Structures are given as structure tokens and as C-alpha cells.
Amino acid sequence: MSLNFQALGTLAAWELQAPLQGGIAFESLLRRCQLDYSLASLDRVDTLLLALRKTQKLQAASFLESDANRNLLLLLAFYMGELLGRGLRRPPTWFTYEQLVAADPGLQATIRRTFLTSMACRFPGTDSKVDFVMPMQVVAARLFAPEAAMQSLRANAALVFNQDAAQARLPLPPLPPQHLGIPLQAGPVKGRLNEEQPVTMERPGWVARDKLQFLFDCEEALLRGGRVVWAALVQAEPKLSLPAATHGGAPGELLYDPQGRTAPADLAAVAKAVLALKGEKPADPALAAFCAHLADEKARVFGLAVPAALSAHPLKTSSTYFDRRHLPGARLSGLIFPAVISDAHPGAVLLLPLPLWPEALRKKSLPPKPAATPPPVVDAEALFQQGLKHAEGKGAAEDPERAHELWLRAAAAGHIGAVLEVALQYANGIGVERDMPLAIAYYLEAAEQGHAGAQFSAGKLLLMKNEPSYNRKEAAVWLKRAAEQGSEEAAKLLAQHGLEGEEKPGLLRRLISRKKESTGSTKDADDADDSKD
């Protein structure tokens, strides 16, 4: 979690009166200060801090040993940073001490690293009077510094931005929603060769019977009056990760910050935590309701709030449509995407059309090309065997990346063994970057041709809860097909996850019964029934 996201979450938790781990010292007294983002609120906090100084006889070293005391300083530091940002009309950007001195090594000679100097904030793009502020040090000075060195919080704020004393009692207005500054348009975009590139999605026929029609109906308005923010992938159909035709698409779900203030890495972390709920049965009602949504593959949501247990800062999830024409490389690759949202159409989240992506972002987001214009395949079996030599280091230099290139070419020619090896490499990150959705896509390619091992592997990977491709229903389909072909492992996995269904005899029992017919033993079949119970 970045310091910026920690600041947003801490302030949101305070507003929601949600507990912070370790508590907040003097919380009841602090709530009387009415932290309403007015300049006068700084005066009220000042009064509280001076009263604590006089009555508690605080010592910095012992004070900082308590989590509740440290949380008090953190909260007030984040509050002051946010208030300064409102005064400057730009969100604060928080830095750790290490990030600060990395950007300006000379600071290390003048500022020693302590808990009180462990973070600072800057306001890039503003007319701030100072380069950076260390609000926690400012707050702590009111408690511990010699009186001659003390300066009020409001006086420190005056060093950053000009204040209107007549408006001191009024809360400073909230910051406007942030965005990436990418221009939008609803009409076609001219490409490099002066060709017209459409920015609207291809509307599949089934959408007319689906709640996702809401997004298609809002599309033009979003492209005309929306703003671009970062969004993180929660879940999508695995087939979107497989290289395919440049047309078509499938539904999915994105997580985003309506305020546009959450960084991509933090969005990805929360999206991963959200996905981990899939298949769980938490006691918390809010989490349980969210789990129920995730388990329903056909459910559509638009602006569903992420439970506060996962993010105190208000984040949301929405169903969307991934048009392959608007995905770099025409396939789903990566977890972070630019998306278009609008206050006029809450909950509608549109993947930014690819023609509108800045060139640098488009190049950065392109999926890696496994082989640049591979030569015509003459002998798929020869390519497969050569790949084995490089993979095992027998008869050729051990080179998993070279093995991957050879197996890709063999797989493209229809060699099932190569398809399976490529899937295994993507699943385990051997010779390539680990890509679980792509691994599943390759396994499915072989599974659809009736390969029982691929059917089992696809089903097994689809049951991995921490992956965006987690899908119990799809897993059940392929595990049942593998079990029907005699895979005991698939049958056991079906029973273990309760995927067999009640309308048919247990697949595991039927498989073991086949063995019984040839061995005359009934014990294994009985044990299978017991394990199911």
C-alpha cells in the first residue's frame, strides 16, 4: 500500500468512524475539534495539542512507543496535508523519507530519519510557497518542541498557501475529481495512414437481452463528457487472454476510484483482495454480499461499492465489456487499464478505446510477442522435439526461452504436446513471464480437442481463487469431461470442491467402480462414498 493510499484510507476511516488498528489516542477529544477542513479547525487542533502538552507531561520517546499515539500523529499529519491540498486546489503527493532523499540526496545531511520525518508531501503543479512539508513533524512540535521553537498549525499552513482570514470558519471546498488528462472524442480517429479508426464498441447481439446494454447506451456520452482514470481488472473470461481475431469481445469487471486519486498499484492490490473473496463465506454481511456477486458469473453491477473492510477509501467495481479492438495486441494482458467514467452516468465504466490511448501507454501495454514473424512450420514434431532438448538441456544448450519459441511454432501448427508445454510454461513462469489466464487459454485449446490431461489442468487452474480467471462453473465443465474420460484426479477435485452435482452418481465412485470390475474389489468404491460424505 502506497503512502498516498494510506492517507486516503486513514482519512476515510476517520470520516466513517471506522476503527484503525491500534486505535487513536485521545479520539473523543479530537472529534470535538470538528475536522471539517476549515482553517479554524487547525486552531482547534492546536488548542487540543497544547492542552495535552500541559496536562499529560509528554515525552517524545515514550509517547511514540504506543500505536494509538502514532496513529494520532499520522491522522493529523494526513489531515493537514489534505487541508493544504484543498487550499492549493491540488491533491498532496506523499513521499516516504527514503523517496524524498532519493530525489534530493542533499536532504539527508540536513534531515535525520525518524518516525516524525518518515513522510512528507509535495504539491506539484501549484504555486506552493515551499518545496515540501513534513506535517507530522509540525504536529509533533506542538507536543514536544521547546516553546521558543513552536509555531501554530495555521501559521505553518500560511507558509504554503495564501489564506483568507474572513473565510477561516468555512470548510475549504473538496478537491475536484482527478483524471489522467487524456482527451476524448466520440468520432473516428485518424490513424498513421489516414485511415479511420472507430472508437465505439462493436455491439454483440446478446447485449439487447443483457443489463450490460446500459454501458453501450452510455458509450457516446462517456466519450463526449467523461474523464479518464485508472482501473484494475477484477475478473474476465480467460479466452480474452488468448491471441485471436481482432474482433469480438467478452464481459468483465473493473475496479476504479471515482475520485481518480488511487494509484494503479493500489488499485491492483485491492482488486486482488476482492478476487480472493470469490468462493469464500465470510461472516461480515458486506463481504458476504460481495462474495455472492462474485460467484454469479452472469451478474452485472454498475458502481458497486467495495466493502470498507477491503478499502476505507471509497472504491467501486463495475461490469464492462472488453472489445478486442480496444485491447493492445487484441487480447487481455496486464491488470491495469485506462477507463472512462462520468458523474453524469454513475457506474458506467468504459475501457478507453485504443485509438485514444497515448502512444507511449499503448506501446508499454502491448503483450510480449512470443515470436516475431515465425518462419513457416515444416515439421511440428521436429520443432517440439528440438524444444524438449532446450528445455531439458539434453542434446542442446538449456534455454527455456528458446524452448518456448520452438513450442509456440509447433503449437501454432496444431501439435498438442507443444500446446501443453506452452501452457505449462505460462502457468509456472518458465522461460516467460507467468501469465495464468494465458496458460488456461492454451490448456483450453487442447481441452476442446478432447485431451483429458488438458481438461484436468484447465479445470484445476480455474479453481485458483487468487487469479482473475477463477471460475467454478467453467472449472466444473472441464473437470467433469476429464473425469468422464477416466481421470481420477479430476473426479477427486470435483468431489473436494463440491462440483459433482446431486443429480448424478459421483464421478469418483463410477471411476473406481470401473477398476472394481477388473479387480473384483469394492473397498475403494465404498471409501469414495465416505469421502464425499
C-alpha positions as CSV (number, residue, x, y, z in Angstrom):
1,M,0.0,0.0,0.0
2,S,1.4,3.4,-1.0
3,L,1.6,6.3,1.4
4,N,-0.9,8.2,-0.7
5,F,-3.4,5.3,-0.4
6,Q,-2.7,5.0,3.3
7,A,-3.5,8.7,3.7
8,L,-6.8,8.4,1.8
9,G,-7.8,5.3,3.7
10,T,-6.9,6.9,7.1
11,L,-9.0,10.0,6.5
12,A,-11.9,8.0,5.1
13,A,-11.8,5.7,8.1
14,W,-12.0,8.8,10.4
15,E,-15.0,10.1,8.5
16,L,-16.7,6.7,8.7
17,Q,-15.8,6.4,12.4
18,A,-14.2,3.0,11.5
19,P,-11.6,1.7,13.8
20,L,-7.9,1.9,13.0
21,Q,-5.7,-0.9,14.0
22,G,-4.1,0.1,17.3
23,G,-6.8,2.8,17.9
24,I,-6.4,6.6,18.1
25,A,-5.2,8.2,21.3
26,F,-7.5,10.9,22.7
27,E,-10.0,10.2,19.9
28,S,-13.1,11.5,21.8
29,L,-11.3,14.9,22.4
30,L,-10.1,15.0,18.8
31,R,-13.6,14.5,17.5
32,R,-14.7,17.6,19.4
33,C,-12.2,19.6,17.2
34,Q,-14.5,19.0,14.2
35,L,-12.0,18.2,11.5
36,D,-14.1,19.9,8.8
37,Y,-11.1,21.2,6.6
38,S,-11.5,24.8,7.7
39,L,-8.6,26.9,8.8
40,A,-10.3,27.3,12.1
41,S,-10.1,23.5,12.6
42,L,-6.3,23.9,12.7
43,D,-6.8,26.4,15.6
44,R,-9.0,23.8,17.4
45,V,-6.4,21.1,17.0
46,D,-3.7,23.5,18.2
47,T,-5.7,24.1,21.4
48,L,-6.0,20.4,22.0
49,L,-2.3,19.7,21.4
50,L,-1.3,22.5,23.8
51,A,-3.7,21.2,26.4
52,L,-2.2,17.7,26.1
53,R,1.3,19.2,26.4
54,K,0.4,20.9,29.6
55,T,-1.6,18.2,31.3
56,Q,0.0,15.0,30.1
57,K,3.7,15.9,30.5
58,L,4.5,14.0,27.3
59,Q,7.9,12.7,26.4
60,A,8.5,12.0,22.7
61,A,10.4,8.7,23.1
62,S,7.8,7.1,25.4
63,F,4.8,8.7,23.5
64,L,5.9,7.1,20.2
65,E,6.0,3.6,21.7
66,S,2.2,3.4,21.6
67,D,0.4,2.5,18.3
68,A,-2.6,4.7,19.3
69,N,-0.3,7.7,19.8
70,R,1.5,7.2,16.5
71,N,-2.0,6.8,14.8
72,L,-2.9,10.2,16.3
73,L,0.1,11.9,14.7
74,L,-0.4,10.1,11.4
75,L,-4.1,11.1,11.2
76,L,-3.3,14.7,12.0
77,A,-0.5,14.7,9.5
78,F,-2.7,13.3,6.7
79,Y,-5.4,15.7,7.7
80,M,-3.1,18.7,7.5
81,G,-1.7,17.5,4.1
82,E,-5.2,17.2,2.7
83,L,-6.2,20.6,4.0
84,L,-3.2,22.2,2.4
85,G,-4.1,20.4,-0.8
86,R,-7.6,21.9,-0.7
87,G,-6.0,25.3,-0.2
88,L,-3.8,24.8,-3.2
89,R,-6.6,23.0,-5.2
90,R,-4.3,20.0,-5.9
91,P,-4.1,16.7,-4.0
92,P,-0.9,16.2,-1.9
93,T,1.6,13.7,-3.2
94,W,3.1,11.8,-0.2
95,F,6.6,10.6,-0.1
96,T,8.5,8.4,2.3
97,Y,11.7,9.8,3.7
98,E,13.6,7.4,1.5
99,Q,11.8,8.6,-1.6
100,L,12.4,12.2,-0.6
101,V,16.2,11.8,-0.2
102,A,16.5,9.7,-3.3
103,A,15.1,12.6,-5.3
104,D,17.3,15.1,-3.4
105,P,20.3,13.4,-1.7
106,G,21.4,16.7,-0.2
107,L,18.4,16.5,2.3
108,Q,20.0,13.5,4.0
109,A,22.6,15.9,5.5
110,T,20.0,18.3,7.0
111,I,17.1,16.0,7.9
112,R,17.7,12.9,10.0
113,R,15.3,10.0,9.5
114,T,12.9,9.5,12.5
115,F,9.3,8.5,12.8
116,L,8.4,12.1,12.7
117,T,10.3,12.8,9.5
118,S,9.3,9.5,7.9
119,M,7.0,11.1,5.4
120,A,6.5,14.4,3.6
121,C,4.1,15.8,1.0
122,R,4.5,17.9,-2.1
123,F,2.0,19.7,-4.3
124,P,3.4,19.5,-7.9
125,G,1.9,21.9,-10.4
126,T,0.9,24.5,-7.8
127,D,2.2,27.9,-6.6
128,S,3.1,26.4,-3.2
129,K,5.5,28.6,-1.3
130,V,7.5,25.6,-0.1
131,D,9.1,22.6,-1.9
132,F,7.7,20.1,0.6
133,V,6.0,19.8,4.0
134,M,6.5,17.3,6.9
135,P,3.2,17.7,8.6
136,M,3.8,15.0,11.3
137,Q,6.9,16.9,12.4
138,V,4.8,20.1,12.5
139,V,2.1,18.4,14.6
140,A,4.6,16.8,17.0
141,A,6.4,20.1,17.6
142,R,3.2,21.4,19.3
143,L,3.6,18.5,21.8
144,F,7.4,18.2,22.3
145,A,9.4,21.2,20.9
146,P,10.7,23.9,23.1
147,E,8.2,26.7,23.3
148,A,10.5,29.2,21.6
149,A,10.5,26.9,18.5
150,M,6.8,26.3,18.5
151,Q,4.6,27.6,15.6
152,S,0.9,27.0,15.3
153,L,-0.5,24.7,12.6
154,R,-2.3,27.6,11.0
155,A,0.9,29.6,10.8
156,N,2.6,26.7,9.2
157,A,-0.3,26.4,6.7
158,A,0.2,30.1,5.8
159,L,3.7,29.2,4.7
160,V,2.2,27.0,2.0
161,F,-0.8,29.0,0.6
162,N,-2.4,32.4,1.0
163,Q,-5.3,32.4,3.4
164,D,-8.5,34.4,3.5
165,A,-9.0,35.2,7.2
166,A,-12.6,36.2,6.6
167,Q,-13.3,32.7,5.4
168,A,-11.4,30.9,8.1
169,R,-14.5,29.3,9.6
170,L,-15.8,27.8,6.3
171,P,-14.6,24.4,5.2
172,L,-12.3,24.6,2.2
173,P,-14.1,23.0,-0.8
174,P,-13.3,19.4,-1.6
175,L,-10.8,18.7,-4.3
176,P,-12.3,18.1,-7.8
177,P,-12.2,14.6,-9.2
178,Q,-8.8,13.8,-10.7
179,H,-8.2,12.4,-14.1
180,L,-5.3,11.4,-16.4
181,G,-5.7,14.3,-18.8
182,I,-6.3,12.1,-21.9
183,P,-8.6,13.9,-24.4
184,L,-11.7,12.1,-25.5
185,Q,-13.8,12.2,-28.7
186,A,-16.8,10.2,-29.9
187,G,-16.0,10.2,-33.6
188,P,-13.4,8.1,-35.5
189,V,-9.7,8.8,-35.1
190,K,-7.3,9.3,-38.0
191,G,-4.6,6.7,-37.9
192,R,-1.0,7.0,-39.2
193,L,-2.1,6.1,-42.7
194,N,-5.0,8.5,-42.5
195,E,-7.4,5.6,-42.1
196,E,-10.4,5.9,-39.8
197,Q,-10.2,4.1,-36.5
198,P,-13.5,3.6,-34.7
199,V,-13.7,4.5,-31.1
200,T,-17.1,2.9,-30.3
201,M,-17.5,-0.7,-29.4
202,E,-19.0,-3.4,-31.6
203,R,-22.3,-4.2,-30.0
204,P,-22.9,-8.0,-29.9
205,G,-26.4,-9.3,-30.5
206,W,-26.8,-10.7,-27.0
207,V,-26.4,-7.3,-25.3
208,A,-30.0,-6.4,-26.1
209,R,-31.0,-9.0,-23.6
210,D,-28.4,-8.2,-21.0
211,K,-28.1,-5.5,-18.4
212,L,-24.7,-4.6,-20.0
213,Q,-26.8,-2.7,-22.6
214,F,-26.6,0.2,-20.0
215,L,-22.9,0.6,-20.8
216,F,-23.4,0.6,-24.6
217,D,-26.3,3.1,-24.2
218,C,-23.9,5.5,-22.2
219,E,-20.9,5.0,-24.5
220,E,-21.3,8.1,-26.7
221,A,-22.0,10.3,-23.7
222,L,-19.0,9.0,-21.9
223,L,-16.7,9.7,-24.9
224,R,-18.0,13.2,-25.1
225,G,-18.1,14.3,-21.5
226,G,-16.3,11.7,-19.4
227,R,-12.9,11.7,-17.8
228,V,-10.1,9.0,-17.9
229,V,-9.0,7.3,-14.7
230,W,-7.0,4.1,-13.9
231,A,-9.0,0.9,-13.4
232,A,-7.9,-2.6,-12.3
233,L,-9.1,-5.9,-13.6
234,V,-11.2,-7.9,-11.2
235,Q,-12.3,-10.8,-13.4
236,A,-12.9,-11.6,-17.1
237,E,-13.3,-14.6,-19.4
238,P,-10.0,-16.5,-19.8
239,K,-10.4,-16.6,-23.6
240,L,-9.7,-12.9,-23.8
241,S,-6.1,-13.6,-22.9
242,L,-5.7,-15.9,-25.9
243,P,-4.4,-14.4,-29.1
244,A,-7.3,-14.5,-31.5
245,A,-9.1,-12.4,-34.2
246,T,-9.0,-8.7,-33.7
247,H,-12.8,-8.6,-33.4
248,G,-15.3,-9.7,-30.8
249,G,-15.0,-9.4,-27.1
250,A,-16.5,-10.5,-23.7
251,P,-17.7,-9.0,-20.5
252,G,-15.5,-8.4,-17.4
253,E,-15.3,-6.4,-14.3
254,L,-13.1,-3.4,-13.4
255,L,-12.3,-1.7,-10.1
256,Y,-11.8,2.0,-10.0
257,D,-11.7,5.2,-7.9
258,P,-14.5,7.6,-8.8
259,Q,-12.2,10.4,-7.4
260,G,-9.3,9.3,-9.6
261,R,-6.8,9.5,-6.7
262,T,-5.8,5.9,-6.3
263,A,-2.6,4.8,-7.9
264,P,-2.6,1.8,-10.3
265,A,-0.5,-0.4,-7.9
266,D,-3.0,0.2,-5.1
267,L,-6.0,-0.5,-7.3
268,A,-4.4,-3.8,-8.4
269,A,-3.8,-4.8,-4.8
270,V,-7.4,-4.1,-3.8
271,A,-8.7,-5.9,-7.0
272,K,-6.6,-9.0,-5.9
273,A,-8.1,-8.8,-2.4
274,V,-11.6,-8.6,-3.9
275,L,-11.0,-11.6,-6.2
276,A,-9.7,-13.6,-3.2
277,L,-13.2,-13.4,-1.7
278,K,-14.6,-15.5,-4.6
279,G,-15.9,-18.7,-3.2
280,E,-15.5,-17.7,0.4
281,K,-18.3,-17.4,3.0
282,P,-17.2,-14.6,5.4
283,A,-19.3,-13.7,8.4
284,D,-19.2,-9.9,7.6
285,P,-22.6,-9.2,5.8
286,A,-21.0,-6.7,3.5
287,L,-18.2,-9.1,2.5
288,A,-20.8,-11.9,2.2
289,A,-22.9,-9.9,-0.2
290,F,-19.9,-9.1,-2.3
291,C,-18.9,-12.8,-2.4
292,A,-22.4,-13.6,-3.7
293,H,-22.0,-11.2,-6.5
294,L,-18.5,-12.5,-7.5
295,A,-19.9,-16.1,-7.5
296,D,-22.6,-15.2,-10.0
297,E,-20.9,-15.2,-13.4
298,K,-23.9,-13.6,-15.1
299,A,-24.4,-10.8,-12.6
300,R,-23.9,-7.2,-13.7
301,V,-23.1,-4.4,-11.4
302,F,-22.5,-0.7,-12.0
303,G,-20.8,1.2,-9.3
304,L,-20.9,-1.5,-6.6
305,A,-19.1,-0.2,-3.5
306,V,-16.0,-2.2,-2.4
307,P,-16.6,-3.2,1.2
308,A,-14.9,-0.9,3.7
309,A,-13.0,-3.9,5.2
310,L,-11.0,-4.0,1.9
311,S,-10.7,-0.3,1.3
312,A,-11.9,2.6,3.6
313,H,-11.3,5.0,0.7
314,P,-14.4,4.6,-1.5
315,L,-13.6,2.4,-4.5
316,K,-16.2,0.8,-6.8
317,T,-16.5,-2.1,-9.2
318,S,-18.5,-2.1,-12.4
319,S,-19.2,-4.6,-15.2
320,T,-17.8,-3.6,-18.5
321,Y,-17.2,-5.0,-22.0
322,F,-13.7,-5.8,-23.4
323,D,-13.8,-5.1,-27.1
324,R,-10.7,-6.8,-28.6
325,R,-10.2,-3.9,-31.0
326,H,-9.6,-1.7,-27.9
327,L,-7.1,-4.0,-26.2
328,P,-3.4,-3.7,-27.0
329,G,-2.5,-6.7,-29.1
330,A,-6.2,-7.6,-29.3
331,R,-6.0,-9.6,-26.1
332,L,-6.2,-9.1,-22.4
333,S,-2.7,-8.6,-21.0
334,G,-1.9,-7.0,-17.6
335,L,-4.2,-5.8,-14.8
336,I,-4.3,-2.0,-15.2
337,F,-6.2,-0.1,-17.9
338,P,-7.3,3.5,-18.6
339,A,-11.1,3.7,-18.3
340,V,-13.7,6.4,-19.0
341,I,-16.2,7.4,-16.2
342,S,-18.6,10.3,-15.7
343,D,-20.5,11.7,-12.8
344,A,-23.5,12.1,-15.2
345,H,-23.6,8.3,-15.7
346,P,-22.5,6.8,-12.4
347,G,-21.4,3.2,-12.6
348,A,-20.8,3.2,-16.3
349,V,-17.1,2.3,-16.9
350,L,-15.8,2.1,-20.4
351,L,-12.4,0.8,-21.4
352,L,-10.7,3.7,-23.1
353,P,-10.8,3.0,-26.9
354,L,-7.4,2.0,-28.1
355,P,-7.2,4.8,-30.7
356,L,-7.3,7.3,-27.9
357,W,-4.5,5.8,-25.8
358,P,-1.3,7.9,-25.8
359,E,1.3,6.2,-27.9
360,A,3.7,5.6,-25.0
361,L,1.0,3.9,-23.0
362,R,-0.1,1.8,-25.9
363,K,3.5,0.5,-26.5
364,K,4.0,-0.1,-22.8
365,S,0.8,-2.2,-22.6
366,L,1.3,-4.3,-25.7
367,P,1.6,-8.0,-24.7
368,P,5.0,-9.5,-25.4
369,K,5.3,-11.1,-28.8
370,P,6.5,-14.6,-28.3
371,A,8.0,-14.9,-31.8
372,A,8.4,-12.2,-34.4
373,T,7.0,-13.4,-37.7
374,P,7.9,-17.1,-37.2
375,P,9.1,-18.9,-40.3
376,P,6.7,-21.5,-41.9
377,V,6.5,-24.7,-39.9
378,V,7.9,-27.5,-41.8
379,D,7.7,-30.3,-39.2
380,A,5.8,-29.6,-36.0
381,E,7.1,-32.8,-34.3
382,A,10.7,-31.7,-35.1
383,L,10.1,-28.3,-33.6
384,F,8.6,-30.0,-30.5
385,Q,11.5,-32.3,-30.0
386,Q,14.0,-29.5,-30.5
387,G,12.1,-27.6,-27.8
388,L,12.4,-30.5,-25.5
389,K,16.2,-30.6,-26.0
390,H,16.5,-26.9,-25.0
391,A,14.1,-27.3,-22.1
392,E,16.0,-30.3,-20.6
393,G,19.5,-29.3,-21.7
394,K,20.0,-32.7,-23.4
395,G,21.5,-32.5,-26.8
396,A,21.3,-28.7,-26.8
397,A,22.1,-25.8,-24.5
398,E,19.5,-25.5,-21.8
399,D,17.4,-22.5,-22.8
400,P,13.8,-22.3,-21.7
401,E,13.2,-19.1,-23.7
402,R,14.3,-20.9,-26.9
403,A,12.2,-23.9,-26.0
404,H,9.2,-21.5,-25.7
405,E,9.8,-20.1,-29.1
406,L,10.0,-23.5,-30.7
407,W,7.0,-24.8,-28.9
408,L,4.9,-21.8,-29.9
409,R,5.6,-22.5,-33.5
410,A,4.8,-26.2,-33.1
411,A,1.6,-25.3,-31.2
412,A,0.6,-22.9,-34.0
413,A,0.8,-25.9,-36.3
414,G,-1.5,-27.9,-34.1
415,H,0.9,-30.0,-32.1
416,I,-1.0,-30.9,-28.9
417,G,2.2,-31.7,-26.9
418,A,3.6,-28.3,-27.7
419,V,0.3,-26.6,-26.7
420,L,0.6,-28.4,-23.3
421,E,4.2,-27.4,-22.8
422,V,3.4,-23.7,-23.7
423,A,0.5,-23.8,-21.2
424,L,2.8,-25.3,-18.5
425,Q,5.4,-22.5,-19.1
426,Y,2.9,-19.7,-18.8
427,A,1.4,-21.4,-15.6
428,N,4.8,-21.6,-13.9
429,G,6.7,-18.7,-15.5
430,I,9.3,-20.9,-17.1
431,G,11.1,-19.1,-19.9
432,V,8.3,-16.5,-20.0
433,E,6.6,-14.2,-17.6
434,R,3.9,-16.0,-15.6
435,D,0.5,-15.5,-17.2
436,M,-2.2,-17.7,-15.6
437,P,-5.1,-16.6,-17.9
438,L,-2.9,-17.3,-21.0
439,A,-1.9,-20.7,-19.5
440,I,-5.6,-21.6,-19.1
441,A,-6.3,-20.4,-22.6
442,Y,-3.7,-22.8,-24.1
443,Y,-4.9,-25.7,-21.9
444,L,-8.4,-25.0,-23.2
445,E,-7.2,-25.2,-26.7
446,A,-6.1,-28.8,-26.1
447,A,-9.1,-29.5,-23.9
448,E,-11.5,-28.6,-26.6
449,Q,-9.8,-31.3,-28.7
450,G,-10.6,-33.9,-26.1
451,H,-7.3,-34.1,-24.2
452,A,-8.2,-35.3,-20.7
453,G,-4.9,-34.0,-19.2
454,A,-5.5,-30.6,-20.6
455,Q,-9.2,-30.7,-19.4
456,F,-8.0,-31.5,-15.9
457,S,-5.3,-28.8,-15.9
458,A,-7.6,-26.2,-17.2
459,G,-10.2,-27.0,-14.5
460,K,-7.6,-27.1,-11.8
461,L,-6.2,-23.7,-12.7
462,L,-9.7,-22.2,-13.0
463,L,-10.2,-23.1,-9.3
464,M,-7.3,-20.9,-8.2
465,K,-9.1,-18.2,-6.1
466,N,-6.4,-15.6,-6.2
467,E,-6.3,-15.4,-10.0
468,P,-8.5,-13.2,-12.2
469,S,-9.5,-16.3,-14.2
470,Y,-11.1,-18.1,-11.2
471,N,-14.4,-19.6,-12.4
472,R,-16.1,-22.5,-10.6
473,K,-18.7,-23.2,-13.2
474,E,-16.2,-23.3,-16.1
475,A,-13.8,-25.5,-13.9
476,A,-16.7,-27.9,-13.3
477,V,-17.3,-28.3,-17.0
478,W,-13.7,-29.3,-17.8
479,L,-13.1,-31.4,-14.7
480,K,-16.3,-33.4,-15.5
481,R,-15.1,-34.0,-19.0
482,A,-11.7,-35.2,-17.8
483,A,-13.4,-37.4,-15.2
484,E,-15.7,-38.9,-17.8
485,Q,-12.5,-39.9,-19.7
486,G,-11.1,-41.7,-16.7
487,S,-9.2,-39.0,-14.8
488,E,-9.4,-40.0,-11.1
489,E,-7.6,-36.7,-10.2
490,A,-10.4,-34.7,-11.9
491,A,-13.1,-36.7,-10.1
492,K,-11.4,-36.2,-6.7
493,L,-11.1,-32.5,-7.4
494,L,-14.8,-32.3,-8.3
495,A,-15.7,-34.1,-5.0
496,Q,-13.3,-31.9,-3.0
497,H,-14.9,-28.7,-4.3
498,G,-18.5,-30.0,-4.3
499,L,-18.8,-29.6,-8.0
500,E,-20.2,-33.0,-8.9
501,G,-23.9,-32.1,-8.8
502,E,-26.5,-34.0,-6.9
503,E,-28.4,-35.3,-9.9
504,K,-25.8,-37.9,-11.0
505,P,-23.9,-40.6,-9.2
506,G,-20.4,-39.5,-8.0
507,L,-17.9,-39.4,-10.8
508,L,-15.2,-40.6,-8.5
509,R,-17.3,-43.6,-7.4
510,R,-18.0,-44.5,-11.1
511,L,-14.3,-44.4,-11.9
512,I,-13.3,-46.6,-9.0
513,S,-16.2,-48.9,-9.9
514,R,-14.6,-49.4,-13.3
515,K,-11.4,-50.6,-11.5
516,K,-13.5,-52.8,-9.3
517,E,-15.0,-54.6,-12.3
518,S,-11.5,-55.6,-13.4
519,T,-10.1,-56.3,-9.8
520,G,-13.2,-57.5,-8.0
521,S,-12.6,-55.1,-5.1
522,T,-15.4,-53.0,-3.6
523,K,-13.5,-51.3,-0.8
524,D,-12.3,-48.4,-2.9
525,A,-15.8,-47.6,-4.1
526,D,-17.1,-47.6,-0.6
527,D,-14.2,-45.3,0.5
528,A,-15.1,-42.9,-2.3
529,D,-18.7,-42.6,-0.9
530,D,-17.3,-41.9,2.6
531,S,-15.0,-39.2,1.4
532,K,-17.9,-37.5,-0.4
533,D,-19.9,-37.5,2.8
